Amino acid sequence: MTVVLKLGGSVVTEKETPETVDDEALAAAADAVAASDHDVVVIHGGGSFGHHHAAEYGVSTTEGTHDVAGVQAIHGAMTRLNSRIVTALTERGVPAVPVHPFSAADRGADGTLTLPTGQVRTLLSEGFVPVLHGDLVAHAGEGATVLSGDELVVELAPAVDADRVGVCSTVPGVLDEDGAVIDRIEAFEDAAAALGGSDATDVSGGMAAKVRALLELESPASVFGPDALSAFLDGDAPGTTIEADR
């Protein structure tokens, strides 16, 4: 079975403190991945590494920059976080390898994303665990814009024929207006009234963007909290199941 797992940046970092890893949370996530016997592609968000720099330079998924200092700051921060995550996995015997989207992806002037996925498929077939991350992307007419981890999930899940997709967030699922976990979402309207932006600095759209992205997939997706990561990798469907009613 092939699983695409997105680790939210807020899960593995102290998101309010620039470039600070939550060591305990990262260790727990790495332990869960190490215990899984599935083929896994890991994607992680920016958390306190990418988002603060992107906000400082005014860069988002639609607003770009030609400032080389900004590009270096944002991409450099993301590669540092990626290195920490790859190291944590490797220390537990996971054959993790870094894949940096900025090196290959691009957006056209209309915003259409092109992401070569052959490298990830080959790495997976050769027994590696590719670890990708939210990053910058070359964007025609904009310089460089943010490429979110949620966009990577949408591109990679079908490319690797993922059987399941998991999004590990800081909340136990998609919450309704009363703070209860919504069991299942089959259309955006099922949760539209309750969805808002991220509480902390986030240039990639918060939970609403995650739900919209996951509804595009053919594979069933689960949104869950860190405590349910092992259960998800064991085959359960914790938190909120997101699967479009087609």
PyMOL commands that set and color helices and strands:
alter all, ss='L'
color gray80, all
select helices_A, chain A and resi 9-12+23-35+47-56+68-90+101-103+118-125+149-159+188-190+206-214+226-233
alter helices_A, ss='H'
color red, helices_A
select strands_A, chain A and resi 2-7+39-44+96-98+106-107+113-114+129-133+135-139+143-147+164-168+184-185+221-224+240-242
alter strands_A, ss='S'
color yellow, strands_A
deselect
rebuild
show_as cartoon
